[in-house]
Amino acid sequence: MIEKAKNGEIDIILTKSISRFARNTLDALNYIRMLRKQNIKVFFEKENISSLDRKVEFLLTIMSSIAQEEARNTSENVKWSIKKKFREGIPVINTKRFLGYTMDKTTGNLKVIPEEAKIVKMIFNLYISGTGPTSICRMLMDKGIKTGAGKTEWRQSTLTSILTNEKYAGDMIQQKTISIDYLTHQRVKNNNHATKYYTENNHEAIIDKETFKHSQRTRKERSKVKIGDDKNLGKYNRRYPLSAMIVCSQCGRTLKRRYWNYGKPSQRVMQQCGNYINGKDKCTAKASYQEIIEGATIEMLNQVFVKNLDVITKIKHAIKETIKVPDTESRINKLQKEKLDLESAVSNLLDERLKNSRFSDNIFNAKYDEYTTDCD
């Protein structure tokens, strides 16, 4: 609207009240003065005043301040009401995006959705049996199962949010995030900004406590695998080309692969220092384009291999000296095939359990234990 006014497309702006025009006094005065220079009037209906009257600035300052104070009071009242619900264990949750639960209109508490609960149980069972998040996401998408938000695409972040959500075990932590500014309503993670509220056995659980604890231990163990004297897990991650192979020239921290403008035509893949991501005060190094780094790497490799053909021979010799077992590759292929077969068997078993109500828990558990034991 302001841009259109600057371009001469708007002559007058009608607004309900000062509080609706701007969130604070300074913004209100700056916009009004800017518009006044272009002879554009702002009329405030509730206060019955016009911005073209220069005498109105004093009144506007006072009334804007009052509106700002009212916003603060409203924010405090809302916070008091929400905190009261937190203390009483009443959930303040958007269940429209919450897989497995809905809000019971009678009690105001969480209520299990049986069909979705089966999906949640399947996710936890697959995870603690050794299936990785990527494989689980692929299996869910292959079956056409939707997320809590109703999307068909499953991401690892979505899966992680399920596996780490204590509400599936019947407990509840509230005020995980908090609004730090009542004017901008900016929300951040509640890292010691305010009290968190933890309620045990608050509602019906989908996952038993032991299974949930097992999944947390599994996640912790997987994330804390250390190899080498420097205990740097990052350098053993080879998901993408050059992953964890590039270090920052300023602080020595490994660069991380990031997307800028994800999902837009201007999307770019970048490499950025891990310290810079954690805070600009820790490192000032700028991000680099992935394609530039790859191009420079290819050019360097071409120069090395073209100018020194003996390099390839030395590499082949090193590989032969390092790998002494002749059937290693065939053994790996065999194990990978066995793993895929077992994952497929587990998937079919879960399908049968979901489709067939007569499929008893005893038979399911016996078969499931058999398959997962084979995986081990």
C-alpha positions as CSV (number, residue, x, y, z in Angstrom):
1,M,0.0,0.0,0.0
2,I,2.8,2.4,0.9
3,E,4.6,1.6,-2.4
4,K,1.4,2.3,-4.3
5,A,1.0,5.6,-2.5
6,K,4.6,6.6,-3.4
7,N,3.9,5.8,-7.0
8,G,0.9,8.1,-7.0
9,E,-1.8,5.3,-7.2
10,I,-3.4,6.3,-3.8
11,D,-4.7,9.7,-2.7
12,I,-6.1,8.9,0.7
13,I,-5.7,6.1,3.1
14,L,-8.6,5.2,5.4
15,T,-7.8,3.2,8.5
16,K,-9.9,2.0,11.4
17,S,-7.6,3.3,14.1
18,I,-4.0,4.4,14.9
19,S,-3.3,0.9,16.4
20,R,-4.2,-0.7,13.1
21,F,-2.0,1.7,11.1
22,A,1.4,0.9,12.8
23,R,2.6,-1.2,15.7
24,N,4.5,1.7,17.4
25,T,4.6,5.4,17.7
26,L,7.8,5.9,15.7
27,D,6.6,3.9,12.7
28,A,3.3,5.7,12.7
29,L,4.9,9.2,12.7
30,N,7.5,8.2,10.0
31,Y,4.9,6.9,7.6
32,I,2.6,9.9,8.2
33,R,5.4,12.4,7.6
34,M,6.5,10.5,4.5
35,L,3.0,10.4,3.0
36,R,2.3,14.0,4.0
37,K,5.3,15.1,1.8
38,Q,3.4,13.6,-1.2
39,N,0.1,15.3,0.0
40,I,-1.4,11.9,0.8
41,K,-3.9,12.0,3.7
42,V,-4.3,9.2,6.3
43,F,-7.7,9.4,8.0
44,F,-8.2,7.5,11.3
45,E,-11.8,6.6,11.7
46,K,-11.9,5.8,15.4
47,E,-10.1,8.9,16.5
48,N,-11.7,11.1,13.7
49,I,-8.4,12.8,12.8
50,S,-6.5,13.5,9.6
51,S,-2.8,13.3,9.2
52,L,-2.6,16.5,7.0
53,D,-3.3,18.6,10.1
54,R,0.1,19.4,11.5
55,K,-1.4,20.0,14.9
56,V,-2.4,16.4,15.0
57,E,1.2,15.1,15.5
58,F,1.1,15.8,19.2
59,L,-2.3,14.1,19.6
60,L,-1.1,11.3,17.3
61,T,2.0,10.7,19.5
62,I,-0.1,10.5,22.6
63,M,-2.7,8.2,21.1
64,S,-0.1,6.0,19.4
65,S,1.6,5.6,22.7
66,I,-1.7,4.7,24.3
67,A,-2.4,2.2,21.6
68,Q,1.0,0.7,22.0
69,E,0.4,0.4,25.8
70,E,-2.9,-1.2,25.1
71,A,-1.2,-3.8,22.9
72,R,1.3,-4.5,25.7
73,N,-1.5,-4.9,28.2
74,T,-3.4,-7.2,25.9
75,S,-0.3,-9.3,25.4
76,E,0.2,-9.6,29.1
77,N,-3.4,-10.7,29.6
78,V,-3.2,-13.3,26.9
79,K,0.1,-14.6,28.3
80,W,-1.5,-14.8,31.8
81,S,-4.4,-16.8,30.4
82,I,-2.0,-19.2,28.5
83,K,0.3,-19.7,31.5
84,K,-2.8,-20.6,33.6
85,K,-3.7,-23.3,31.1
86,F,0.0,-24.5,31.2
87,R,-0.1,-24.8,35.0
88,E,-3.4,-26.8,34.8
89,G,-2.0,-29.1,32.1
90,I,-4.5,-27.9,29.5
91,P,-2.8,-28.3,26.1
92,V,-2.4,-25.2,23.9
93,I,-1.7,-26.9,20.6
94,N,-2.7,-26.7,17.0
95,T,-3.9,-30.3,16.4
96,K,-4.7,-29.7,12.8
97,R,-1.1,-30.5,12.0
98,F,-0.6,-33.1,14.8
99,L,-0.5,-36.7,13.5
100,G,-2.3,-39.1,15.8
101,Y,-4.2,-36.7,18.0
102,T,-7.2,-34.3,17.9
103,M,-8.7,-32.0,20.5
104,D,-11.5,-33.4,22.6
105,K,-14.1,-30.6,22.6
106,T,-15.6,-31.8,25.9
107,T,-12.5,-32.1,28.0
108,G,-10.2,-29.8,26.1
109,N,-7.5,-32.5,26.2
110,L,-5.8,-34.5,23.5
111,K,-7.7,-37.5,22.0
112,V,-6.2,-40.3,20.0
113,I,-7.1,-40.9,16.4
114,P,-6.8,-44.7,16.1
115,E,-6.0,-44.8,12.3
116,E,-3.3,-42.2,12.6
117,A,-2.0,-43.7,15.8
118,K,-1.1,-46.9,13.9
119,I,1.1,-44.8,11.6
120,V,2.9,-43.3,14.6
121,K,3.5,-46.7,16.1
122,M,4.8,-48.0,12.8
123,I,7.3,-45.1,12.6
124,F,8.6,-45.7,16.2
125,N,8.8,-49.5,15.6
126,L,10.7,-49.1,12.4
127,Y,13.1,-46.6,13.9
128,I,14.1,-48.6,17.0
129,S,14.4,-51.8,14.8
130,G,17.2,-50.1,12.9
131,T,15.5,-48.6,9.9
132,G,16.9,-45.2,9.1
133,P,14.8,-42.0,8.7
134,T,15.4,-41.8,5.0
135,S,14.1,-45.4,4.5
136,I,11.1,-44.7,6.7
137,C,10.2,-41.6,4.8
138,R,10.5,-43.5,1.5
139,M,8.3,-46.3,2.8
140,L,5.6,-43.9,4.0
141,M,5.5,-42.1,0.7
142,D,5.4,-45.4,-1.2
143,K,2.3,-46.3,0.8
144,G,0.7,-42.9,0.1
145,I,0.5,-42.1,3.9
146,K,0.1,-38.4,4.6
147,T,1.8,-36.3,7.3
148,G,-0.1,-34.5,10.0
149,A,-0.3,-31.5,7.8
150,G,-1.9,-33.6,5.0
151,K,1.1,-33.6,2.8
152,T,2.3,-36.7,0.8
153,E,6.0,-35.7,1.0
154,W,7.8,-36.9,4.1
155,R,11.0,-35.1,5.2
156,Q,13.5,-36.2,7.8
157,S,12.7,-33.1,9.8
158,T,9.0,-34.1,10.0
159,L,10.0,-37.6,11.1
160,T,12.4,-36.2,13.8
161,S,9.7,-34.0,15.2
162,I,7.5,-37.1,15.7
163,L,10.3,-39.2,17.2
164,T,11.2,-36.5,19.7
165,N,7.7,-35.4,20.7
166,E,7.0,-36.4,24.3
167,K,3.3,-36.1,23.7
168,Y,3.2,-39.4,22.0
169,A,4.3,-41.0,25.3
170,G,1.4,-39.2,27.2
171,D,3.6,-36.4,28.7
172,M,3.5,-32.8,27.7
173,I,6.1,-30.0,27.6
174,Q,4.5,-26.6,27.0
175,Q,6.0,-23.2,26.1
176,K,8.8,-24.7,24.0
177,T,8.7,-21.5,22.0
178,I,8.0,-17.9,23.2
179,S,7.1,-14.6,21.7
180,I,9.8,-12.1,22.7
181,D,8.2,-9.0,21.3
182,Y,4.5,-8.2,21.8
183,L,4.6,-5.8,18.8
184,T,6.3,-7.9,16.1
185,H,5.1,-11.3,17.7
186,Q,8.5,-12.8,16.8
187,R,8.7,-16.3,18.2
188,V,12.0,-18.1,19.2
189,K,12.9,-21.3,21.0
190,N,12.5,-21.0,24.7
191,N,16.1,-21.3,25.7
192,N,15.8,-20.1,29.3
193,H,13.6,-17.1,28.2
194,A,10.8,-18.3,30.4
195,T,9.5,-21.2,32.4
196,K,8.7,-24.5,30.6
197,Y,5.8,-26.6,31.9
198,Y,6.1,-30.4,32.1
199,T,3.1,-32.5,32.8
200,E,3.5,-36.3,33.2
201,N,0.7,-38.7,32.1
202,N,-1.3,-35.8,30.8
203,H,-3.3,-37.7,28.2
204,E,-3.7,-41.1,26.5
205,A,-0.4,-42.2,25.1
206,I,0.1,-43.7,21.7
207,I,3.7,-45.0,22.5
208,D,4.6,-46.6,25.8
209,K,7.2,-44.9,27.9
210,E,9.9,-47.6,27.3
211,T,9.5,-47.5,23.5
212,F,9.8,-43.7,23.6
213,K,12.9,-43.8,25.8
214,H,14.4,-46.5,23.6
215,S,13.9,-44.3,20.5
216,Q,15.6,-41.4,22.3
217,R,18.6,-43.6,23.3
218,T,18.8,-44.9,19.7
219,R,18.8,-41.3,18.3
220,K,21.4,-40.2,20.8
221,E,23.7,-43.1,20.1
222,R,23.4,-42.6,16.3
223,S,24.2,-38.9,16.7
224,K,27.2,-39.4,18.9
225,V,29.1,-42.0,16.9
226,K,32.7,-40.9,17.0
227,I,35.5,-42.1,14.7
228,G,39.1,-41.0,14.9
229,D,41.2,-39.2,17.4
230,D,39.6,-35.8,16.7
231,K,36.1,-37.2,17.2
232,N,34.8,-35.2,14.2
233,L,31.7,-37.0,13.0
234,G,31.2,-34.5,10.2
235,K,34.1,-35.6,8.1
236,Y,32.5,-39.1,7.8
237,N,29.3,-37.8,6.3
238,R,29.4,-38.3,2.5
239,R,25.8,-37.7,1.5
240,Y,26.6,-35.0,-1.0
241,P,29.7,-34.2,-3.2
242,L,32.4,-32.6,-1.1
243,S,30.3,-33.0,2.1
244,A,32.4,-32.1,5.2
245,M,35.6,-32.0,3.0
246,I,35.8,-28.2,2.9
247,V,37.0,-26.1,5.9
248,C,36.6,-22.4,6.6
249,S,39.7,-20.3,5.8
250,Q,39.1,-18.1,8.8
251,C,38.2,-20.4,11.7
252,G,38.9,-23.9,10.4
253,R,35.3,-25.1,10.9
254,T,33.7,-27.5,8.4
255,L,31.5,-25.8,5.8
256,K,27.9,-27.0,5.6
257,R,25.7,-27.4,2.6
258,R,22.7,-25.0,2.7
259,Y,19.8,-24.0,0.4
260,W,19.1,-20.3,-0.3
261,N,15.6,-19.4,-1.5
262,Y,14.5,-23.0,-1.3
263,G,11.7,-23.9,-3.7
264,K,11.9,-20.7,-5.6
265,P,13.3,-20.1,-9.1
266,S,16.3,-18.3,-7.5
267,Q,17.2,-21.4,-5.4
268,R,21.0,-21.8,-4.9
269,V,23.1,-24.4,-3.1
270,M,25.7,-22.8,-0.9
271,Q,28.6,-23.9,1.3
272,Q,28.7,-21.9,4.6
273,C,30.8,-22.0,7.7
274,G,29.2,-23.8,10.7
275,N,30.4,-21.1,13.1
276,Y,28.9,-18.4,10.9
277,I,25.6,-20.2,11.0
278,N,25.7,-20.4,14.8
279,G,26.4,-16.7,15.0
280,K,28.1,-13.9,13.0
281,D,30.1,-13.0,16.1
282,K,31.9,-16.4,15.9
283,C,33.0,-16.1,12.3
284,T,32.6,-13.5,9.5
285,A,33.3,-15.8,6.5
286,K,30.8,-15.4,3.6
287,A,29.0,-18.3,1.9
288,S,30.3,-19.7,-1.3
289,Y,28.3,-21.0,-4.3
290,Q,28.4,-24.8,-4.6
291,E,28.7,-24.8,-8.4
292,I,31.8,-22.5,-8.1
293,I,33.5,-24.8,-5.6
294,E,32.7,-27.9,-7.8
295,G,34.0,-26.2,-10.9
296,A,37.2,-25.3,-9.2
297,T,37.6,-28.8,-7.8
298,I,37.1,-30.4,-11.3
299,E,39.6,-28.0,-12.8
300,M,42.1,-28.8,-10.2
301,L,41.6,-32.6,-10.5
302,N,41.9,-32.3,-14.3
303,Q,45.2,-30.5,-14.0
304,V,46.6,-33.0,-11.5
305,F,45.5,-36.1,-13.5
306,V,46.4,-34.8,-16.9
307,K,49.8,-33.5,-15.9
308,N,50.7,-36.6,-13.8
309,L,49.2,-39.8,-15.2
310,D,51.2,-41.8,-12.6
311,V,48.7,-40.6,-10.0
312,I,46.0,-43.1,-11.1
313,T,48.5,-46.0,-11.0
314,K,49.4,-45.0,-7.4
315,I,45.8,-44.8,-6.4
316,K,45.0,-48.2,-7.8
317,H,48.0,-49.7,-6.1
318,A,46.9,-48.1,-2.7
319,I,43.4,-49.6,-3.1
320,K,44.8,-53.1,-3.8
321,E,47.1,-52.9,-0.8
322,T,44.4,-51.6,1.5
323,I,41.6,-54.1,0.5
324,K,43.0,-57.6,1.0
325,V,39.7,-59.5,1.0
326,P,38.8,-60.4,-2.7
327,D,35.1,-61.1,-2.1
328,T,34.4,-58.0,0.0
329,E,32.3,-56.3,-2.7
330,S,30.1,-59.4,-3.3
331,R,29.7,-59.9,0.5
332,I,28.5,-56.3,0.8
333,N,26.1,-56.7,-2.1
334,K,24.7,-59.8,-0.5
335,L,24.2,-58.2,2.9
336,Q,22.6,-55.2,1.3
337,K,20.1,-57.5,-0.6
338,E,19.3,-59.3,2.6
339,K,18.7,-56.0,4.4
340,L,16.3,-54.8,1.6
341,D,14.5,-58.1,1.7
342,L,14.0,-57.9,5.5
343,E,12.8,-54.3,5.2
344,S,10.3,-55.3,2.6
345,A,9.1,-58.2,4.8
346,V,8.6,-55.8,7.8
347,S,6.8,-53.4,5.5
348,N,4.4,-56.1,4.2
349,L,3.8,-57.3,7.8
350,L,2.9,-53.8,8.9
351,D,0.6,-53.5,5.9
352,E,-1.2,-56.7,6.8
353,R,-1.5,-55.5,10.4
354,L,-3.1,-52.2,9.3
355,K,-5.5,-53.8,6.8
356,N,-6.5,-57.0,8.7
357,S,-8.2,-56.3,12.1
358,R,-8.2,-60.1,12.8
359,F,-4.4,-60.1,12.7
360,S,-3.6,-60.7,16.4
361,D,-1.0,-58.7,18.3
362,N,0.7,-62.0,19.3
363,I,1.2,-63.1,15.7
364,F,2.3,-59.6,14.7
365,N,4.8,-59.4,17.6
366,A,6.2,-62.8,17.0
367,K,6.8,-62.1,13.3
368,Y,8.1,-58.6,14.0
369,D,10.6,-60.0,16.5
370,E,11.7,-62.7,14.0
371,Y,12.4,-60.1,11.3
372,T,14.1,-57.6,13.5
373,T,16.3,-60.3,15.1
374,D,17.4,-61.3,11.6
375,C,18.2,-57.6,10.9
376,D,20.5,-57.6,14.0
